[in-house]
Each structure stands twice: as structure tokens, then as C-alpha cells.
Amino acid sequence: MTLQTILTSQPFEGINSRIQRLKADRARRRKMKAQYDQTWRELTNMTDRERLDIGIHQSDIPRIAAEAAAMRAA
């Protein structure tokens, strides 16, 4: 590769694509966090009896919220 080719090519092409991937990853993580928080909030606002009616124990809430967030990312 000659110096002329290097100077006329887009030297920041790799950086730009990296930045775009980082932005996309950040947006994906934000959506996952929002889904986790929403699921957590909905389940913790239920009474123990309501959760037991649907087969969820209070200790299951973090796992269920994480699973909901992971499904959101997929």
C-alpha cells in the first residue's frame, strides 16, 4: 500500500464503525436495563398472594427480570 493510497483512503473508517458498534451496544444495554427495571417494578408491586397465584416467589424476581431483559435483547 502506497502512501498516496493511505492518505486518500478514509483513515477514520475503522474508528467510525467502532463508534457505531459502541452506540448500538449502548442502546441495546439501555433497552435491556429498562426491561429489567419494568419487570422488577411490576413483580415487586404485586402482593405475595398475587405472585404465588402465578407461581412466582419473591426470590425469583431477579432471575425473571434478567430473563425478560435478555429476551428483549434478542
N, C-alpha and C positions, 0 to 999 in steps of 0.2 A: 504494500500500500504506500503510495507516494504522499509526500507532504501536502501536495495540492488536493489530493483526494480527501485527506483528513480535514483540511481546512474548509473545504466546500461541503462536506457532509454535515449532517446535523449532529454536532458534538453532544448536545444535551438530550438526544433521543432516548438514551438509556435512563437518564435521570427522570425525564418526564414520564416514561412508562412506569418507573418505580414509584413515583409520586402518585400516579393514578391508582396503582395497586394498593398503596397505603391508604388513600382516600376511600377506596371501595371497601377495604378491610375495616376501616374505622366505622363506616356506615353500617356494615354488617354487624359489628360488635354493638353499636348503639341500638340497632333493632333487637338484637338478642337480649340486651340488658332491659330494654323497655318491655319485652315479652316476659322476661323473668319477673320483673317488678309487678307487672299486671297480674300474673298468675299468683304470685306470692300474696299480693294485696287481696285478691278475690278469695283465696283459700283461708287466709288468716281472719278475714271479716266474717267467715261462716262460724256458726256455733259448733261446739264439739259434736252435738247431736246431728247437725246437718252433714258434717264431714263423715261421721260414722255411717250415716244413711247411704252415702255413696262409696263407702269402703276406704276412706282416707283417714289415717291417723295423723295427728299434729306433727309427728316426727317425719312423716312422708313429704311434707310440704317442700323442703329444699330440693329433694330429688325430683318431684313432679315439676316444680318451677324450672329446674335445669333442663329437664326433658322437653318441656314446652319451648324453652329458648332454643334448644338445639334443633327442634323441628322447624322453628321459624327461620333458622339459618339455612336449612336445607332447601 
